[in-house]
Amino acid sequence: MTYIGVSPSNGVRRVHTYTATGSQTSFTGASSEGITLSYTDANFVDVYQNGVLLAPADYTATSGTSIVLGEGAAVNDIVTITVYDAFSVADTVSKSAGGTFDGNVAMAGTLGVTGVVTANAGVVVDNITIDGTQIDLSSGDLTLDVAGDIILDAGGAEVKFADDGTQYGTISNSNTNLVIKSDASDKDIIFQGNDGGSVITALTLDMSAAGAALFNSNINSGGTIVASSVADQGARIERNGTTGGANIDSVLASGSLHFRTATTERMRISSAGNIAVGGTQSDKARFEIHKATSSVGGITDDTLHLATTQTTGRNINIGFGIGGALANTNAGVIGLDVLDGAGGLRGDFVFHLRNTTSDTTPAERMRLTSAGNLGIGTSSPSQKLHVDSGSTDTVALFESSGDANAYLVIKDSGSSGGAFIGANGTSTIFGTGGSTERMRIDSSGRVLIGLTAAATADSMLTLQKSSTAVEFNIISSPSHASVINLGDTGDYNITRIKGDNSTNSLQFQTNNAERMRIDASGNVGIGTTDFTTQNGSVSRILKLGGTNNTVIAGEQTAANKNLIIEARYEGRNGGDRYAQIGLGDDGSNNGSISFWTAPSGSGVSERMRINENGYMTKPNQPMFAVNTITNTTTGSVVNFTGVVTNVGSHWSNANNRFTAPVAGFYQFNFTVFTSRTTATGDFYWDLRVNGTTRLRAYSSKNGSTNGHCQVMASEAIGLSANQYVELYYVTGPGSVGMEASGNHNRFSGFLIA
């Protein structure tokens, strides 16, 4: 493939060389020449593998940034990619024969043309410089259409207007003053316009009458209208120059402006700017109104009357503001809001004020309705005085700056003094009779009824009546409750006292749950509202009180001398009671305390008693004692056949074992009687727990034939529930060993703790 250039190094051909890794197919990015691979046309790319030119079918070139081989290259294969740039030859026009360009031609320099330039579609240029003196238009109108302004800059200071060679007007510069002149003799300057589709002449300046101005309609002046002076009159405006009619004139001597009708002055504006209507001006106020005659107390005899022709939905306002640039901006407005114009006019007086200078318009602040209700902060007062502070906490402030007390008295038609609420320093006081204080809330929030100072700083509510008893009543309907809540800032009723009128009970609550109740019969329940017992209803379940350190006292009649404290829950298997303490009398004025418990499925039974002498008995304390054995051979458990006592039935004759019913410490004792048939040899007995020896006892080795020996031992052992204890005969000399006759052999044990 060919390329443009004198050598590969400075031509438009780019060579990219890559050394392949094992099975590499894609080659992209920077080559060993440091050039990043890129191309615009796959037809101008040659790919060599180890110097062999690959056919286009052997690789893919579509992304513009990579070449992908159809088959992976071997390690260290040299892949060379040569990229050629495409180019085109620009369009040209023959110098001698000429030609046509289909598109636009841009010139960076000057285009010189000796002939005529014909541009039927128009000529677009930045600036036009004309060497001649005129622009001729063969026919039609000439339109100057510019995006900005049209500026006429005449060095001769005049722009002249002519019609077919005859000059009729000039606009010129006279010492930078703009002069508009009609050049034809006695010809007027006329200003016309379009009024709703009709051409009207708004103003004519008559040059034949020294430039007299004739306006077609009203003159609305934003500035001063100056009239010529006549005699002492600085200026005079009147209709058709007649006298005796209405006129306005100014007096040079006083500098005042007078308004007259029928030759009588009706209003005057002084040189100080003060206005007087209907009388002699005092110059003490900006605006004065005088009326020569007036009915005394006549409500319809107005000195100033403001009115509207609209019967509803209109305001008759008086605005207050400042002059200058803010002449039309009211800081405040007093107006009549017309509600009904039929028959007699009816409306509300409304007062509007700005709160800040940024307010768009004054907002309504106060309204006096036609019904006589005064509203401050509301447009619909419902009472004679209705104050709405909006989002502000303080609704109203009543202040007595010259006195220590400030009262707001509330009085009806029949009372002489009335009730009052007021302030004394930083305390709020409530009173009756015009001046008698009844209640006070001081600066710390303490409420004082019947006194003016709290006994302590923590006394938040104090009631005092010095002459008679004081009652504090909380009364509700018969079906509801009266409640006193005692809480904290996080839980207002975490503790409460509640009088339930529906049950005539008094309830005490802590931590949001009922803890104690006194029912209508005087029964006291702590943690329960059920006052029945297994022994039937009683007159008093619990009585709190007493003296001489008596904290809880049970008081019973002579017929029933037992006081029972029981633990129970309804629905329990075996009965509601599962534990109780009995405080009783044995009938002989001897007091005792008994303790009762119940296993699951059974009723309570007495487990321990303290009698009148302080002795403690345990009727169900685990205990056993056995004796009298049959002949027992060595290497076996001693066989006791006689049971002396077996409290709780924890000793078993079937296996000669004691099984611990509960975990605890137990005391075990045994004594055995030996009978020798040989003179030498040892006797051994083991006290075993679950088959493990805990204590061993033995007799002396030497003795007389047919001799006897008594062996005794004792041990305190800690047992877990269901562990068993047995006495084991280990070994002995002779054929008999243990004597079976009499009560010489005994084994016993009991629960210590």
JOUR-V612492 format. One line per field, one symbol per residue. phi: phi as a letter, one per 20 degrees, with the letter a starting at -180 (. if undefined). burial: I if it has 24 or more other C-alpha atoms within 12 Angstrom, else O. Layout:
BEGIN
phi: ???
burial: ???
END
This chain:
BEGIN
phi: .ebeqebffcedecdcdcdfegmfddcbmfefendffbbdcffdcdcdclnefefgfebdccfncbcdffcffefmfeddddddeebceffccffeemrceedfcddedeeeceeeedcfeocdcfcdddfedbdddfameddddcfdedddddfemcdddcclneecabdcdclmeeddcefefleedddcbddmndfcefbcdeffdlngecefbfdddecedddfecleefabcbelmedneebcbddffemdddccclmdfdbcdffenedccnafeeldbfbccdcfcbffmffeeeeccdbceeebmcdddcdcacemfdfedeebbdbdefebdfmdfcadecddbeecfeffcfefdbbdffenedddnbecfecgccdcemeeffebcdcdfdbfdcddedcefeeednebcaccmddeccbcmnbefdbbdefenfecdnbdbffcfeeebcdcbfecfddddcccfgecddcdecccfebfcfcbdcdeffdldddccclmcfdbbdefenfdddnbdedecfenfcfbebcdqnclmfeccddceffceddddcdbbfnffooffcabcddccfodmeebcdccccfgncefcfdbbdefenfddcfdfgbbbcbldegdefmbffeedddebbfnleecffclcddffcfrdcdccbbcdecedcecoddccdeddlndfdbccbdffdaefmecbddcbbbececegmfdcbddefbaendendfeemdedbcbabfeb
burial: OOOOOOOOOOOOIIIIIIIIOOOOIIIIOOIOOOOOIIIOOIOIIIIIIOOOOIOOOOIIIOOOIIIIIOOOIOOOOIIIIIIIIOOOOOOOOOOOOOOOOOOOOOOOOOOOOOOOOOOOOOOOOOOOOOOOOOOOOOOOOOOOOOOOOOOOOOOOOOOOOOOOOOOOOOIIOOOOOOOOIIOOOOOIIOOOOOOOOOOOOOOOIOOOOOOOOOOOOOOOOOOOOOOOOOOOOOIIIOOOOOOOOOIIIIOOOOOIIIIIOOOOIIIIIIOOOIIIIIOOIOOOOOOIIOOOOOOOOOOOOOOOOOOOOOOOOOIIOOIOOOOOOOOOOIIIIIIIIIIOOOOOOOIIIIIIIOOOOOOOOIIIIIIIIOOOOIIIIIIIIOOOOIIIOOOOOOOOOOOOOOOOOIIIIOOOOOOOOOIIIIIIOOIIIIIOOOOOIIIIIIOOOIIIIIIIIIOOOOOOIIIOOOOOOOOOOOOOOOOOOOOOOOOOOOOOOOIIIIIIOOOOIIIIIOOOOOOIIIIOOOIIIIOOOOIOOOOOOOOIIIOOOOOOOOOOOIOOOOOOOIIIIIIIOOOOOOOIIIIIIIIIIOOOOOOIIIIIIIOOOOOIOIIOIIOOOOOOOIOOIIIIIIIIIOIIIIOOIIIIIIIOOIIOOIIIIOOIIIIIIOOOOIIIIIIIIIIIOOOOOIIIIIIIIOOOOIIIIIIOOOOOOOIIIIIIIIIOIOIOOOIIIIIIIIIIIIOIIIIIOOIIIIIIIIIOO
END
